[in-house]
Amino acid sequence: MGSAIKATRLFLAIYASLLLVPAWAQQLDIEDYQPLSIQQLEAIEVGRYPTQEARQGAAADADHIYAIVNFIIGKYDKTSGELIQRWQGARGGPIRHLNSCFAENGKLYCANSNFPEVPMASSIEVFDTETLKHSQSLSLGVLDEGSLTWFDRLDDGWLAGFAHYDADGGLSYKDHRFATINRYDNAWRRLGGWMIPESVIARMQPYAASGGAIGPDGLLYLTGHDRPEMYVLAAPAMGPKLVHIATIAIDAEGQAFAWDKSEERVVVGISRPNSEVRAFTVPEVQLPEGLKRLTEVNFSL
């Protein structure tokens, strides 16, 4: 009988202590998370190029500017602004919606999607910068991540941005907040990824990031659909969400951009209302303590 009473008392003591845990926890001095102060910067315009194709995005190499719209790419002389040549697909053809491109080692790498069709499907299309002939295609097929809008090299793999939309081209059960950024190895096998922070994605709604690229500083730069703003993000020390560290005012109303790697911190973007490719010098961005450049993130445990 005595042992039974002792066991009952022990059980009641443990049960009582469990009931008291929430009250005890509330007495802890736990600080609320304090968001970082976002740096406010401005890009300086250094060039303009009138182009018929400046509707989706732009890219550049040492000698040329490339203007992109859906299934057309225009190649222009960087010095004179003269049209050199044009690649043009067929209306309703396999390349339906070129979202963005970047130039590298004689090739133009482009993100293509079937927007506004659903289900969302995407592919990567490669062109020769000398001839503008199509040279390679990699289909990503239908992805839950959404519609591919941009991608860039990250170390020996890839970083890619996928969009979801509130209106045309979107899914009823996934709005713009489901836009994501994924990390892949060189064979396009997913290694991980991040969410876009609310302070950025709210500025892009009802769309998502139209342009994105890793900067020479290892930070991620994004542009939305129609605001003259560029957002700079760093990798967190923990958690699944990127950190918004700077907003750069830029006289280009959203859409895709690309770094001109032949210049020092220069990007090319577009002004869709004015049918222009515009070049800008992008200011240096300070990395807050405790955060990481995306080039510093290890995607293995």
N, C-alpha and C positions, 0 to 999 in steps of 0.2 A: 504493500500500500504506500509506504514512504517513498519508494523509488518512482511510483506512478505520479505522486504529488509533485516531486521534484521535476519530473519530465514535463508536467503540465505547466509548472511555474516557468521553466526555461522557455517553453514554446510561447507563453504569453509575453515574456520579457522580449523575446526576439520580435514578435508581432508588433508589440508596442514601439520598439525602436524603429521598425520599418515605417510605421505610421508617422513618426516624428521626423523622418528624413526630409520631406519637402519643406517643412517649417525651418529646419536647421539649414537647409541649402539656401533658403531665402535670406538668411542672415549673413551669408558670405558677401564679402566686398568684391563683387564681380563687375568689372567695367564694361560699358557698352562699346561696341566696335565704332571707331571713329573713321569715317571715310577720309581719304587723302584730299588735300586741296589740289584741284586740277589746274595745271599750268595753262595760261592763256597766251598763245603765241600767234605770229602772223607770218605767212609765206610771202616772199617778194617775187613778183612777176618779172621774168627775164626774156620772154619771147611769146609771140602770137603767130599762128599759122592758119589762115582761112582754109577750110577743107569741107567738101561736101559730105564726107563720111563721119564727121565728128558728132556721133549720136550715142555711142555706147562707151567708147574709151579710146585710149591712145597708148602708144609705146614709142621707144626711141632707141637708136644705137648711135654710133659716133657720127654718122653722116646723114641719117635719115629719120624722119618722123613717120609714124604709122597711125592712121586714123581708122577707127573701126565702127561699123554699124551692121548688126545682125549677120548678113551673109556677104558683106563687102568689106575689103580692106584697101585703103589707099596709101601708097608710098610716096612721100614727098621729100625733096631735097631740103636738108636742114638749113642751108645757107640762103638759098634763093626762094624757098617755099614752092618751087615748081613741082607739079605732079609728075612723078617718074613712071609709075605703072599702077595698075589696079587689078586685084583679084576679085572676081564676082561669082558667087554661087547662084544656084537656081532658086527662084521663089518657091517655097514649099519643099525644098530639097533636104538632103540629109544634114546639112549645116544650116540650122534654123535661126539660132540666136547666139552669135558670138558676144560674150559678155565682157571679156578682157583679154589682153595679150601682154607678153613681155618678150623682149629681144635678148638673145644670148647665143654667142658663138655661131653666128650665121643662121640662126633659126628663130622663128617667131612662134612662141608657144601660146596657145589660145584656149580659153575655157568656153565650151559650147554647151547649150542646153536646148531642150524642146519647149521652153517657155513660150506661150502660156498653157501648153497642154499639160494634162495630168493623166496618169501618174508622171511625176517628174523624172526625167532621164537626162544624163549628162555624158559628155565626152571631152577628150582633150584632142585638139587638132593642131598640127605642126606644119608650118610653111617655111620655105626657103626664102631668106631675106633678099637674096640676090635676084631671084626670078619671080618671087611670090607664088611659086607653084606649091600646091599642097603635097606634102611629103610623107606624113604619118598620121595615124589616128589611133587613139586608145579609148575604147568605150568603157565607161564606168557603169553603164546600165541604169536601172532604177534603184535609187538609194533612199532609205528612210531619212537620211541626213537632209534631203531636200535637193535644191537645184544648184549646181556648181556655178559660182559667179566669178571666182578668182582662185589662183593657186600660185605658189612660188617655191623655189628651192629653199630647203632648210637643212643645212649640213649635208649629209649624204642621202637625204630623203626629200619629202615634200610637205608643205603646209597648204591646206585648201579650205576655202570658205564656202558654205552652203546656205542658201536662202530659203525661207518660208515667207509666204505673203498672206496678207489679210483679205485681199480681193482676188482679181483675176490671176490665175496660175497657182492659187493656193489651195490648201486642203481645209475642209470645214473643221477638222479636229486639231489642226496645228496652225497657230498664227505666227506673226513675225518673231515672237519671242523664242521660237524653236530653232532659229538660225544658229548654226554651230561652226566651229573651226576645228578641223581634225589634222592630226599629225600622221604621216604615212612614211613607210620605208621606201627605198628606191623602186620596189616592185608594187607599190600602191597597196600594201597591206597595212591596215590601220594599227597604229601604236597607242593612240590616245587622243585627247582633244580638250577643248575648253568651251565654256559658255561665253557669250558676249555680255559684259556688264549692263545693267539696266540704264545707267547714265548715258550709254552709247546707243543701245538698241531702241530706246524710247525716241531718240532723235531721228531714227531711220524709218519708223513705222509710217505707213502700213507695209513698207518694204523691208529690206535688210541691207547688208553691206554689198554695194555694187563693185567696189574696188578694194583690194588689199595687197600688201606686199611687206616683206621684211626689209627694214631700212639698213643702211650701212652700219648702224649702231646696234643691230640685233633686236630692236624693238619692232612691234607690229604697227603698221599704219593702215587705217581703214577710211574709206569714204562711203557715204550713204547714197541715196537715190537722187536727191535734189537740193540738199543744203550745201552752201559754200563753206564746208567745214571738213577738216581731216582730224581723225581721232587717233591718239597714240596709246598703245596698250603694252603693258609689261606682264610677265608671268608671275603668278603668286608663289609665295613660299609654300603654301598649302591650299587645298581646296580646288574646285573644278572651274573657277571663274577667273577670266583675265581681269586685270586692274587698269582702269582708265586713269592715265597720268597726265595727259595733255590734250587740249583741243587747239587746232591750228586754223585760223581764219585763212581761207584760200579762195581766190576769185575764179572758182570753177564750181559749177552747180552740181556737185555730186558726180555719179557715174564712175567708171573705172579710170585708174591712173597706172603709171609704171615709173620706176626709177630709171633715169638715164645714167647708166653706169659708166659712161664716158665722161661724166661731169661730177663735180663735188656737190653732193646733197641736192641734186636737181631731180624733180619729178615732172612728168608731162601728164596733163589731164585735159578735160574738155569743157567748153562752155556750149552746152547743147542749144540754148536759145540763139547763140550767135554763130553757130557752126564753125567753131574755132578750136584748134588744139592750142593749149597754153602751157608754157614752161615756167616753173617756179623754183626758186631756191628755198629749201625748207630749213628752218632754224634748228639748232641743236636742242635736244630735250634732255633734261636732267632725270636720271634714274633715282627715284626715292630709295632710301635705305630699306633693306629687307625684301626688296623685289628682285626679279631676275630678268635678264634679257632672254628672249626666246631661244637664242643660240646657246644659252647656258643650261637649258633644261635637259636632264637625263631621263629618257623614256624607258628605262629598264630598272628593275628592282634588284 
